[in-house]
Amino acid sequence: MNYFSTQHINWGLWSPEDIIFKSNQTIKKLMPQENILSYKSKNDRDSQMCKLTGGQYISNSYRSYHNNDKYKAVHVHLRDIKSDFPNANIDFVYCLERTNSVGHRLGGINSLMYLNSYHRHWEWRRDANGNYKQVFKGDIADIDEGYRFSYGGQGESCPLNYKEFSEMLEITESIRKFLVEVLIPYKNGEQVRLVA
């Protein structure tokens, strides 16, 4: 079972099956294979997803590709996975055609959320060799409290209604909970209920 199918999310545009993690050795042990994708770049990722989601194959004298007309996903790229508190870049993609109640075509969605650790304060200090290094100071915030998210830069070109934005927030929160309830305990050697 997929961890995200157990979360309280008002699914609308996306589903638990649409949450796709960038492949790494740790995530392979925690998520079903269907929710993992190995790729080298965002372009490579999007090309693979267009094919996987059944986009129409198009070939002309310039190039061959799969159309993105069926492409939807929530891509999760874990960063700093070896740190005590990993971060995640979350890319919400929705390319399916949709209209509003009076038939006006609505644009696609390609929005970023950043889920970052603010568990520790730090500052740059010079070491004995004159090189700058990150030095942590003060206490560590509670595991739940230390994670904060921000919305990426596509806001004006990617307008959302309340329901769509709420769904993105709920999915982001469930990814935060995945870090707190599954990934970090697993990294610390604790037994976690594997969802694969």
PASEBA-1860 file (N, C-alpha, C; in nm, 3 decimals):
! residues 196
1> MNYFSTQH> 0.084/-0.119/0.000/0.000/0.000/0.000/0.088/0.125/0.000 ~ 0.044/0.225/-0.070/0.111/0.353/-0.082/0.082/0.437/0.043 ~ 0.185/0.492/0.108/0.169/0.575/0.227/0.065/0.685/0.204 ~ 0.066/0.744/0.086/-0.019/0.860/0.061/-0.166/0.824/0.044 ~ -0.196/0.697/0.022/-0.336/0.656/0.014/-0.400/0.654/0.153 ~ -0.321/0.661/0.258/-0.373/0.661/0.395/-0.388/0.803/0.451 ~ -0.347/0.904/0.374/-0.349/1.041/0.424/-0.484/1.108/0.397 ~ -0.520/1.200/0.485/-0.646/1.273/0.471/-0.625/1.391/0.377
9> INWGLWSP> -0.643/1.363/0.249/-0.626/1.464/0.145/-0.754/1.466/0.063 ~ -0.803/1.585/0.034/-0.919/1.599/-0.054/-0.867/1.592/-0.198 ~ -0.848/1.468/-0.247/-0.792/1.447/-0.380/-0.886/1.503/-0.484 ~ -0.830/1.573/-0.580/-0.909/1.628/-0.690/-0.834/1.611/-0.821 ~ -0.732/1.692/-0.840/-0.653/1.684/-0.963/-0.556/1.565/-0.960 ~ -0.502/1.536/-0.843/-0.401/1.430/-0.831/-0.456/1.317/-0.745 ~ -0.380/1.207/-0.739/-0.416/1.090/-0.658/-0.289/1.036/-0.593 ~ -0.300/0.944/-0.497/-0.180/0.887/-0.435/-0.085/0.824/-0.538
17> EDIIFKSN> -0.138/0.771/-0.645/-0.055/0.709/-0.748/0.026/0.811/-0.827 ~ -0.014/0.938/-0.821/0.056/1.045/-0.894/0.177/1.100/-0.819 ~ 0.198/1.060/-0.695/0.313/1.108/-0.620/0.434/1.024/-0.659 ~ 0.530/1.090/-0.723/0.646/1.022/-0.780/0.774/1.075/-0.717 ~ 0.848/0.987/-0.649/0.975/1.025/-0.589/1.089/1.003/-0.687 ~ 1.186/1.095/-0.686/1.308/1.071/-0.762/1.379/0.954/-0.695 ~ 1.424/0.860/-0.776/1.483/0.736/-0.725/1.611/0.760/-0.646 ~ 1.621/0.690/-0.534/1.745/0.678/-0.457/1.735/0.549/-0.376
25> QTIKKLMP> 1.845/0.506/-0.319/1.848/0.377/-0.250/1.752/0.372/-0.131 ~ 1.738/0.482/-0.060/1.649/0.484/0.057/1.503/0.478/0.016 ~ 1.463/0.560/-0.080/1.322/0.565/-0.117/1.276/0.434/-0.179 ~ 1.368/0.359/-0.242/1.334/0.230/-0.300/1.288/0.131/-0.192 ~ 1.330/0.153/-0.069/1.291/0.064/0.041/1.162/0.109/0.109 ~ 1.114/0.229/0.074/1.000/0.286/0.146/0.874/0.309/0.062 ~ 0.889/0.310/-0.069/0.775/0.339/-0.156/0.759/0.229/-0.261 ~ 0.636/0.208/-0.309/0.616/0.112/-0.418/0.690/0.159/-0.543
33> QENILSYK> 0.734/0.064/-0.624/0.809/0.096/-0.746/0.732/0.190/-0.838 ~ 0.599/0.179/-0.840/0.518/0.265/-0.926/0.529/0.412/-0.891 ~ 0.574/0.442/-0.770/0.586/0.580/-0.723/0.731/0.630/-0.724 ~ 0.816/0.564/-0.802/0.957/0.600/-0.809/0.997/0.612/-0.955 ~ 1.076/0.714/-0.986/1.124/0.733/-1.122/1.270/0.777/-1.117 ~ 1.352/0.715/-1.200/1.492/0.751/-1.212/1.509/0.843/-1.332 ~ 1.569/0.959/-1.311/1.589/1.053/-1.421/1.713/1.139/-1.394 ~ 1.764/1.199/-1.502/1.888/1.277/-1.494/1.862/1.427/-1.489
41> SKNDRDSQ> 1.751/1.470/-1.545/1.718/1.612/-1.550/1.566/1.627/-1.551 ~ 1.521/1.751/-1.535/1.377/1.776/-1.539/1.321/1.741/-1.677 ~ 1.396/1.772/-1.783/1.352/1.739/-1.918/1.340/1.587/-1.935 ~ 1.439/1.513/-1.885/1.435/1.367/-1.891/1.314/1.314/-1.814 ~ 1.291/1.370/-1.695/1.176/1.331/-1.613/1.046/1.353/-1.688 ~ 1.030/1.472/-1.745/0.905/1.504/-1.813/0.886/1.418/-1.939 ~ 0.992/1.391/-2.011/0.983/1.303/-2.129/0.937/1.163/-2.090 ~ 0.997/1.110/-1.984/0.956/0.977/-1.938/0.811/0.976/-1.892
49> MCKLTGGQ> 0.770/1.080/-1.821/0.633/1.084/-1.770/0.531/1.098/-1.883 ~ 0.564/1.172/-1.987/0.472/1.184/-2.101/0.449/1.047/-2.163 ~ 0.554/0.968/-2.172/0.541/0.833/-2.227/0.465/0.742/-2.130 ~ 0.502/0.746/-2.002/0.438/0.659/-1.902/0.289/0.687/-1.884 ~ 0.249/0.813/-1.900/0.108/0.848/-1.881/0.026/0.832/-2.008 ~ 0.088/0.782/-2.114/0.013/0.750/-2.235/-0.004/0.865/-2.333 ~ 0.087/0.961/-2.329/0.081/1.071/-2.424/0.098/1.020/-2.567 ~ 0.026/1.082/-2.658/0.030/1.041/-2.799/0.172/1.054/-2.853
57> YISNSYRS> 0.216/0.951/-2.926/0.349/0.952/-2.988/0.344/1.038/-3.114 ~ 0.434/1.134/-3.123/0.440/1.225/-3.237/0.580/1.219/-3.295 ~ 0.587/1.205/-3.426/0.717/1.199/-3.494/0.709/1.285/-3.619 ~ 0.807/1.372/-3.634/0.816/1.453/-3.755/0.961/1.460/-3.800 ~ 0.990/1.541/-3.897/1.128/1.545/-3.950/1.226/1.608/-3.851 ~ 1.174/1.674/-3.747/1.263/1.739/-3.649/1.291/1.653/-3.527 ~ 1.188/1.584/-3.479/1.205/1.505/-3.358/1.088/1.410/-3.336 ~ 1.106/1.321/-3.239/1.000/1.229/-3.197/0.980/1.246/-3.047
65> YHNNDKYK> 0.855/1.243/-3.005/0.826/1.262/-2.863/0.684/1.215/-2.832 ~ 0.653/1.211/-2.702/0.517/1.181/-2.657/0.454/1.311/-2.607 ~ 0.332/1.335/-2.648/0.259/1.453/-2.607/0.238/1.452/-2.456 ~ 0.225/1.570/-2.396/0.204/1.579/-2.251/0.057/1.592/-2.213 ~ -0.035/1.563/-2.303/-0.177/1.586/-2.280/-0.239/1.497/-2.172 ~ -0.168/1.394/-2.126/-0.219/1.308/-2.019/-0.128/1.309/-1.896 ~ -0.034/1.402/-1.896/0.070/1.407/-1.792/0.022/1.482/-1.668 ~ 0.021/1.410/-1.557/-0.003/1.473/-1.427/0.079/1.397/-1.325
73> AVHVHLRD> 0.139/1.471/-1.232/0.222/1.409/-1.129/0.255/1.510/-1.021 ~ 0.292/1.456/-0.906/0.351/1.536/-0.798/0.490/1.477/-0.779 ~ 0.590/1.547/-0.830/0.727/1.498/-0.823/0.792/1.542/-0.693 ~ 0.853/1.446/-0.623/0.920/1.474/-0.496/1.068/1.442/-0.513 ~ 1.151/1.545/-0.504/1.296/1.528/-0.512/1.352/1.555/-0.373 ~ 1.392/1.449/-0.306/1.449/1.464/-0.172/1.590/1.520/-0.183 ~ 1.620/1.618/-0.100/1.753/1.679/-0.097/1.813/1.662/0.042 ~ 1.943/1.665/0.047/2.015/1.653/0.175/1.969/1.530/0.252
81> IKSDFPNA> 1.953/1.421/0.182/1.894/1.300/0.242/1.982/1.243/0.353 ~ 2.112/1.270/0.351/2.201/1.219/0.455/2.202/1.306/0.580 ~ 2.141/1.423/0.573/2.136/1.511/0.689/2.033/1.460/0.789 ~ 2.034/1.515/0.909/1.936/1.476/1.010/1.794/1.507/0.967 ~ 1.778/1.614/0.891/1.645/1.658/0.850/1.646/1.686/0.699 ~ 1.615/1.583/0.617/1.615/1.601/0.471/1.511/1.704/0.427 ~ 1.535/1.762/0.311/1.445/1.859/0.250/1.381/1.797/0.127 ~ 1.279/1.862/0.073/1.214/1.812/-0.048/1.172/1.927/-0.138
89> NIDFVYCL> 1.200/1.912/-0.266/1.142/1.999/-0.369/1.023/1.924/-0.426 ~ 0.910/1.990/-0.432/0.786/1.925/-0.476/0.735/2.001/-0.598 ~ 0.725/1.931/-0.709/0.682/1.991/-0.836/0.545/1.935/-0.873 ~ 0.444/2.020/-0.871/0.308/1.982/-0.906/0.287/2.006/-1.055 ~ 0.258/1.900/-1.130/0.240/1.910/-1.274/0.101/1.857/-1.310 ~ 0.027/1.935/-1.387/-0.104/1.892/-1.435/-0.124/1.950/-1.575 ~ -0.117/1.865/-1.677/-0.125/1.909/-1.817/-0.256/1.870/-1.885 ~ -0.343/1.798/-1.816/-0.468/1.756/-1.878/-0.554/1.878/-1.909
97> ERTNSVGH> -0.628/1.868/-2.018/-0.716/1.978/-2.056/-0.830/1.988/-1.955 ~ -0.864/2.111/-1.920/-0.975/2.133/-1.827/-1.036/2.269/-1.855 ~ -1.161/2.284/-1.818/-1.233/2.410/-1.841/-1.308/2.447/-1.714 ~ -1.349/2.573/-1.709/-1.433/2.615/-1.596/-1.580/2.591/-1.631 ~ -1.670/2.636/-1.547/-1.812/2.604/-1.562/-1.876/2.663/-1.688 ~ -1.814/2.764/-1.747/-1.871/2.824/-1.868/-1.788/2.788/-1.991 ~ -1.700/2.692/-1.978/-1.626/2.640/-2.093/-1.495/2.709/-2.125 ~ -1.453/2.805/-2.042/-1.325/2.869/-2.066/-1.212/2.773/-2.031
105> RLGGINSL> -1.117/2.764/-2.121/-1.004/2.672/-2.099/-0.915/2.725/-1.987 ~ -0.878/2.635/-1.896/-0.788/2.670/-1.785/-0.647/2.622/-1.820 ~ -0.550/2.699/-1.780/-0.411/2.663/-1.808/-0.366/2.544/-1.725 ~ -0.255/2.486/-1.767/-0.197/2.376/-1.692/-0.132/2.426/-1.564 ~ -0.088/2.332/-1.484/-0.022/2.365/-1.357/0.119/2.309/-1.360 ~ 0.213/2.392/-1.325/0.351/2.348/-1.305/0.407/2.438/-1.196 ~ 0.386/2.398/-1.071/0.419/2.480/-0.955/0.512/2.407/-0.860 ~ 0.599/2.483/-0.799/0.694/2.426/-0.703/0.658/2.463/-0.560
113> MYLNSYHR> 0.678/2.368/-0.472/0.675/2.392/-0.328/0.810/2.345/-0.276 ~ 0.863/2.418/-0.181/0.988/2.380/-0.118/0.958/2.346/0.027 ~ 0.995/2.226/0.068/0.977/2.182/0.206/1.116/2.172/0.266 ~ 1.148/2.267/0.353/1.285/2.277/0.405/1.291/2.270/0.556 ~ 1.406/2.226/0.602/1.432/2.215/0.745/1.481/2.348/0.801 ~ 1.416/2.392/0.907/1.459/2.507/0.985/1.473/2.463/1.131 ~ 1.520/2.340/1.149/1.533/2.283/1.282/1.648/2.346/1.361 ~ 1.750/2.393/1.291/1.868/2.449/1.358/1.902/2.585/1.298
121> HWEWRRDA> 1.950/2.673/1.385/2.007/2.798/1.336/2.154/2.775/1.312 ~ 2.208/2.844/1.215/2.349/2.829/1.183/2.403/2.962/1.130 ~ 2.532/2.969/1.126/2.599/3.085/1.069/2.728/3.040/1.003 ~ 2.780/3.124/0.914/2.907/3.094/0.849/3.020/3.148/0.936 ~ 3.119/3.063/0.961/3.238/3.103/1.036/3.362/3.052/0.964 ~ 3.470/3.125/0.982/3.597/3.082/0.923/3.664/2.980/1.014 ~ 3.720/2.877/0.953/3.794/2.779/1.031/3.940/2.823/1.039 ~ 4.026/2.739/1.098/4.167/2.773/1.118/4.240/2.801/0.987
129> NGNYKQVF> 4.192/2.745/0.877/4.255/2.766/0.746/4.196/2.885/0.672 ~ 4.103/2.955/0.731/4.042/3.070/0.667/3.924/3.036/0.577 ~ 3.886/2.909/0.571/3.771/2.869/0.490/3.643/2.883/0.570 ~ 3.538/2.923/0.500/3.410/2.935/0.567/3.344/2.799/0.579 ~ 3.282/2.776/0.694/3.204/2.653/0.712/3.081/2.685/0.793 ~ 2.982/2.601/0.776/2.855/2.619/0.844/2.868/2.568/0.987 ~ 2.831/2.654/1.083/2.838/2.617/1.224/2.698/2.631/1.283 ~ 2.648/2.520/1.338/2.516/2.522/1.400/2.525/2.581/1.539
137> KGDIADID> 2.421/2.652/1.579/2.420/2.711/1.713/2.280/2.701/1.771 ~ 2.272/2.693/1.901/2.144/2.689/1.969/2.081/2.551/1.969 ~ 1.960/2.546/2.020/1.886/2.420/2.033/1.824/2.379/1.899 ~ 1.786/2.253/1.893/1.720/2.199/1.774/1.569/2.203/1.796 ~ 1.497/2.257/1.699/1.350/2.263/1.708/1.290/2.123/1.700 ~ 1.170/2.108/1.753/1.096/1.983/1.745/1.085/1.939/1.599 ~ 1.084/1.809/1.577/1.084/1.755/1.441/0.966/1.807/1.358 ~ 0.847/1.819/1.417/0.731/1.872/1.344/0.745/2.021/1.318
145> EGYRFSYG> 0.787/2.093/1.418/0.793/2.239/1.411/0.901/2.290/1.315 ~ 1.008/2.214/1.299/1.121/2.262/1.221/1.102/2.265/1.072 ~ 1.004/2.193/1.020/0.980/2.194/0.875/0.887/2.308/0.838 ~ 0.927/2.381/0.733/0.845/2.491/0.682/0.845/2.480/0.530 ~ 0.740/2.531/0.467/0.734/2.522/0.321/0.712/2.660/0.261 ~ 0.748/2.672/0.136/0.722/2.795/0.062/0.678/2.760/-0.080 ~ 0.603/2.850/-0.137/0.550/2.833/-0.272/0.648/2.893/-0.371 ~ 0.675/2.820/-0.479/0.774/2.862/-0.578/0.730/2.978/-0.664
153> GQGESCPL> 0.809/3.008/-0.765/0.798/3.130/-0.840/0.701/3.137/-0.956 ~ 0.619/3.036/-0.981/0.531/3.041/-1.098/0.393/3.097/-1.068 ~ 0.375/3.158/-0.955/0.244/3.199/-0.907/0.154/3.268/-1.006 ~ 0.200/3.377/-1.067/0.113/3.454/-1.154/0.081/3.382/-1.285 ~ 0.174/3.300/-1.332/0.147/3.227/-1.456/0.077/3.094/-1.429 ~ 0.047/3.067/-1.303/-0.018/2.942/-1.267/-0.128/2.970/-1.164 ~ -0.236/3.041/-1.206/-0.342/3.072/-1.111/-0.419/2.948/-1.068 ~ -0.454/2.944/-0.942/-0.527/2.831/-0.884/-0.650/2.882/-0.812
161> NYKEFSEM> -0.749/2.796/-0.799/-0.861/2.832/-0.713/-0.834/2.775/-0.573 ~ -0.923/2.804/-0.481/-0.904/2.763/-0.342/-0.889/2.611/-0.329 ~ -0.975/2.537/-0.397/-0.973/2.390/-0.386/-0.842/2.333/-0.438 ~ -0.793/2.384/-0.551/-0.667/2.336/-0.609/-0.548/2.368/-0.518 ~ -0.546/2.492/-0.468/-0.434/2.531/-0.381/-0.439/2.453/-0.249 ~ -0.560/2.431/-0.197/-0.574/2.351/-0.074/-0.523/2.210/-0.095 ~ -0.553/2.151/-0.211/-0.504/2.017/-0.240/-0.351/2.015/-0.241 ~ -0.291/2.117/-0.302/-0.144/2.124/-0.303/-0.089/2.136/-0.162
169> LEITESIR> -0.153/2.216/-0.078/-0.108/2.230/0.061/-0.122/2.099/0.137 ~ -0.235/2.030/0.118/-0.256/1.902/0.187/-0.155/1.797/0.142 ~ -0.123/1.794/0.013/-0.022/1.700/-0.035/0.115/1.736/0.022 ~ 0.148/1.864/0.025/0.276/1.908/0.082/0.284/1.868/0.229 ~ 0.176/1.885/0.302/0.174/1.846/0.443/0.192/1.695/0.457 ~ 0.131/1.617/0.367/0.148/1.472/0.377/0.291/1.431/0.344 ~ 0.358/1.503/0.258/0.499/1.475/0.231/0.584/1.510/0.353 ~ 0.550/1.620/0.420/0.619/1.654/0.546/0.600/1.542/0.648
177> KFLVEVLI> 0.478/1.493/0.659/0.451/1.384/0.752/0.527/1.257/0.714 ~ 0.541/1.232/0.584/0.620/1.118/0.538/0.765/1.131/0.585 ~ 0.821/1.251/0.574/0.958/1.272/0.623/0.968/1.244/0.772 ~ 0.871/1.297/0.847/0.873/1.287/0.993/0.839/1.147/1.043 ~ 0.740/1.083/0.983/0.690/0.954/1.032/0.758/0.833/0.971 ~ 0.815/0.848/0.852/0.871/0.732/0.782/1.020/0.748/0.753 ~ 1.056/0.851/0.677/1.195/0.864/0.630/1.295/0.883/0.744 ~ 1.272/0.981/0.830/1.369/1.008/0.938/1.379/0.891/1.035
185> PYKNGEQV> 1.268/0.833/1.081/1.281/0.714/1.167/1.356/0.600/1.098 ~ 1.328/0.577/0.970/1.398/0.472/0.896/1.549/0.500/0.892 ~ 1.585/0.623/0.863/1.727/0.661/0.859/1.794/0.643/0.995 ~ 1.717/0.659/1.102/1.771/0.646/1.238/1.769/0.501/1.287 ~ 1.737/0.407/1.197/1.740/0.266/1.231/1.616/0.214/1.300 ~ 1.512/0.294/1.306/1.388/0.250/1.370/1.308/0.165/1.272 ~ 1.228/0.077/1.326/1.136/-0.002/1.244/1.022/0.086/1.199 ~ 0.999/0.089/1.070/0.884/0.162/1.018/0.800/0.065/0.936
193> RLVA> 0.674/0.094/0.933/0.584/0.012/0.854/0.609/0.044/0.707 ~ 0.672/-0.051/0.639/0.702/-0.028/0.498/0.575/-0.031/0.418 ~ 0.566/0.059/0.321/0.444/0.072/0.244/0.456/0.006/0.108 ~ 0.573/-0.043/0.074/0.592/-0.105/-0.058/0.538/-0.246/-0.059
END
